[in-house]
Amino acid sequence: MTRLGKYPAGLTSLFLVEMWERFSYYGMRAILVLYLVDVVANGGLGLATADAVAIYGIYTASAYILALPGGWIADRYWGSRRAITVGAVVIIIGHILLAFAGSSAGLFLVGLACIAIGTGLLKPNISSMVGELYDKDDIGGRDAGFSFFYMGINIGAILGGFIAGYLGEKWGWHWGFGAAAIAMTLGLVNFIYAGKNSLRGLGGAPQPHHHPDSGTARFDHLTTVILCGAAVLVIGGMMMAGWLDLSSATGIAGAMGVLIVTVAVGFFLNIYFAGDLTPAEKRRMIVLAVLFVAAAVFWSRFEQAGSSLSIFAADLTDRQLGSFEVPASWFQNLNPAFIVLLTPLFAAFWLTAQKRKWEISVFVKFGLALILVGLGFWLLVPAARMAAGGAKVSFLFLTGTFLIHTCAELLLSPVGLSTFSRLAPQRFTSQMMGFWFVASSLGSLMAGLLATGMDTSSPTSLPHLFDRLFWGSVIPGVLLILAARPLTRWALGGSEHLPAEEVKQ
């Protein structure tokens, strides 16, 4: 245990690494859409809003879907530690390229690709290292530990949003991207130091697993080929039918959505049928698949923060405080600030629930998260009607939405990380953490596509948009809560606690 008492040694080090990585990610994300729509004379790319939010969706989706190969590389070859180190270096290179990109679209795209690749290597593997700190059956402790770890994410997000956001909007976009590069460098230095101390012995190269059935192994590769071919055929058919136009960012985003779904299905089937799983492990895989779908719906709503809500803050919100105009990017700091304030309360509640033997199903937690994220948009419906009438609205509307969304996030995101690290088959832990982040990838892409129709110069469609986001989240949330008991009984034997022989890692 560390000086924090309730948490194992090494968690603080991972907390700090994630904090600096999230500084770089969220600091860049806070100014990305604003940079894309800014005029070339100011160092921006001068894109239309629809293309900018589509590119935002493509980028965030790419960063998370690449967590699958990132987890696979760690599970098969490198181990978590090496994957994190290489990922951090590639992220730093990407931010440096963005800092020098200016109005060069080519350099900008290369830099963005580097950040997405590096994030794919880092994200699933640092989460799997957190999972290595706990026994499989320590549900409350694991949930509390991931909540604490999640607070590191959001402290980094606050610092990144304030510093990179301010520098980007007030000094120039290259200053904001440069600050993100420095932050990731600090995270890398901290991780290398921790690897020789509190993280010694964790995240090493994996032991080889010899599959007993070579025919099943061949099915693994055959399924991948068939599904990728099916995705190409579907995309081609949609193009021929006029449903996709790959000459636009929106069309590319739609095609990428088809690929993400195909990759997710293929990955799941490969492990389920070709992973040499026991019947109990297969049932738990079904649980993770249900949570994957729920998480994708959640993130498609939550990630409006960087697209439609960012534009809402910039164009339709009264941001004047006396003589100071609050940068639009700073509104994205509300979520991580609320995370930092509320995380100790949520972590304490999970520990108390475990001590008093309260079993709150993960399905109930996810269902409540979906309902809450929907309620956040329901709050914005009257604000959107006011904006449609030509008035700029009070910042309290967005503040309330971010507060509600934060409570929803704390019910889903750290709990999802904890659950995936605990229920995943042992030899596929990093890959299943990658599968979790594919839900973020799909949700982020959906978020960009949902926001492409937003016209803040004539926002009469906003009430309908926010109303659709509300119902599209609340209905599946209620259904998930209703299904919690039968799903837990069928897939987990009535309890989320694992058999004694599977508890120790």
Secondary structure, DSSP 8 states (H G I E B T S, - for coil): --TTSSS-TTHHHHHHHHHHHHHHHHHHHHHHHHHHHS-GGGTS----HHHHHHHHHHHHHHHHHTHHHHHHHIIIII-HHHHHHHHHHHHHHHHHHHHHHTT-HHHHHHHHHHHHHHHHHHHHHHHHHHHHTS-TT-HHHHHHHHHHHHHHHHHHHHHHHHHHHHIIIII-HHHHHHHHHHHHHHHHHHHHHHHTTTTTTSS--------S-HHHHHHHHHHHHHHHHHHHHHHHHHHHTTS--TTSHHHHHHHHHHHHHHHHHHHHHHHHHHS---HHHHHHHHHHHHHHHHHHHHHHHHGGGGTHHHHHHHHHB--EETTEE--GGGGGGHHHHHHHHHHHHHHHHHHHHHHTT----HHHHHHHHHHHHHHHHHHHHHHHHHHHTT--B-HHHHHHHHHHHHHHHHHHHHHHHHHHHHHS-GGGHHHHHHHHHHHHHHHHHHHHHHHTT--TTSGGGHHHHHHHHHHHHHHHHHHHHHHHHHHHHHHHTTSS---HHHH--
